Amino acid sequence: MIPNPLLGNTQSGGKLALRELTDGEFVTVLLEGVQPVAVLGIPRAAVLSDQQGDYVYVVDAQNRAQVRRIHLGQSTPSTAVVTAGLQEGELVISEGVQRVRPGEVVSPGPASPGPAAPGG
């Protein structure tokens, strides 16, 4: 809740009191003291969707692809934030996901590097 104090020494006296913020006004808000939150992020390209929701393919101990249902949080176009369904350290298939089938043996390896960051 953000306070909206009266302007100056305004008395309402049956009339609408003037306030610092008015309906329909655009403002810039700076929140101080916000603490960073650690999240589990994966490449957005690894996330697939169907009628049941979002999912990824993970690689099990026998190098077989398995479907894993996930829940996404606030994400960016390149990174998906996973709020439920994955644990840190699990192998997620991020390339060639269209060719993968559940139970299929895969050869896991490191993902290709993403695009270079601007200015670096």
C-alpha positions in Angstrom: 0.0 0.0 0.0 1.4 3.4 -1.0 0.3 6.4 1.1 -1.5 9.2 -0.8 -1.3 12.2 1.5 -3.4 15.4 1.2 -1.7 18.3 -0.6 -0.8 21.2 1.8 -3.3 22.2 4.4 -6.4 21.2 2.3 -9.6 20.6 4.2 -12.2 18.3 2.5 -15.3 20.2 3.8 -17.6 18.1 1.7 -15.5 18.6 -1.4 -13.0 16.2 -2.9 -9.6 16.7 -1.1 -6.6 17.3 -3.3 -4.0 14.5 -3.1 -0.5 14.0 -4.3 -1.5 11.1 -6.6 -4.6 11.3 -8.9 -6.5 8.7 -10.9 -5.0 7.9 -14.3 -1.7 9.6 -13.5 1.6 7.9 -14.6 4.4 7.8 -12.1 7.9 6.5 -11.7 8.4 4.3 -8.7 11.7 3.3 -7.1 11.6 0.4 -4.6 14.5 0.5 -2.2 15.8 -2.4 -0.2 14.6 -5.1 -2.7 16.7 -8.3 -2.1 17.8 -10.5 -5.0 16.1 -13.9 -5.3 17.9 -17.0 -6.5 15.9 -18.8 -9.2 16.4 -21.8 -11.4 16.7 -20.7 -15.0 17.0 -22.8 -18.2 17.1 -21.8 -21.9 13.7 -20.8 -23.2 14.2 -23.1 -26.2 14.1 -26.1 -23.9 10.5 -25.4 -22.8 7.7 -27.1 -24.8 4.0 -26.7 -24.3 0.9 -28.8 -24.9 -2.7 -28.9 -23.7 -1.5 -30.0 -20.2 0.9 -27.2 -19.8 4.7 -26.6 -20.0 7.3 -29.4 -20.0 10.9 -30.2 -20.7 12.9 -33.3 -21.5 15.4 -34.3 -18.8 18.1 -36.9 -19.1 17.9 -39.8 -16.5 20.7 -41.9 -15.2 20.4 -44.3 -18.2 20.8 -41.4 -20.6 17.1 -41.7 -21.6 14.9 -38.7 -22.3 12.0 -38.3 -19.9 9.2 -35.8 -19.9 9.1 -33.5 -16.9 6.1 -31.2 -16.2 7.2 -27.8 -15.0 5.7 -24.5 -13.8 7.2 -21.3 -15.0 7.7 -18.0 -13.2 8.4 -14.6 -14.6 10.7 -15.3 -17.6 12.5 -13.5 -20.3 12.5 -14.3 -24.1 15.8 -16.2 -23.7 15.6 -17.6 -20.1 12.7 -19.5 -18.5 12.4 -19.3 -14.7 11.3 -22.7 -13.4 9.3 -22.5 -10.1 8.4 -26.2 -9.8 9.2 -29.5 -11.5 13.0 -29.3 -11.7 15.8 -29.6 -9.3 19.2 -27.9 -9.6 21.7 -30.1 -11.4 19.3 -32.0 -13.5 20.2 -32.3 -17.2 17.7 -30.6 -19.5 17.7 -31.1 -23.2 17.8 -27.6 -24.8 18.8 -28.4 -28.4 17.1 -30.7 -30.9 14.0 -31.0 -28.6 11.7 -31.5 -31.6 13.4 -34.8 -32.4 13.4 -36.2 -28.9 10.9 -38.9 -27.8 10.2 -40.1 -24.3 12.4 -43.1 -23.4 14.8 -42.5 -26.3 18.5 -42.9 -25.5 20.3 -39.6 -25.9 24.0 -38.4 -25.9 24.1 -35.5 -23.4 26.7 -32.8 -23.8 27.2 -29.2 -23.1 24.9 -26.7 -24.8 26.1 -24.5 -27.6 27.1 -21.1 -26.3 24.5 -18.4 -26.6 24.9 -15.1 -28.4 27.6 -12.8 -27.2 26.5 -10.2 -24.7 26.6 -6.6 -26.1 29.8 -4.8 -25.2 31.7 -7.8 -24.1 
